[in-house]
């Protein structure tokens, strides 16, 4: 019997340089480039303090939801 797949929920906070996604029931958080053609590496090579704070909030939201 195959396990049903669930689409990941996006926890990306405005201002984050990347997208943060998590699928319920897993302990994996995906970090993906935002639409627009940039790679993940180029999205994270240089970020402002504001973008870093937004990324932290995005990750924390995904962690908190899993722990709830």
Secondary structure, DSSP 8 states (H G I E B T S, - for coil): --------EE---TT-SEEEEE-TT-S-EEEEE-SSS--HHHHHHS--HHHHHHHHHHHHHHHHHHH-
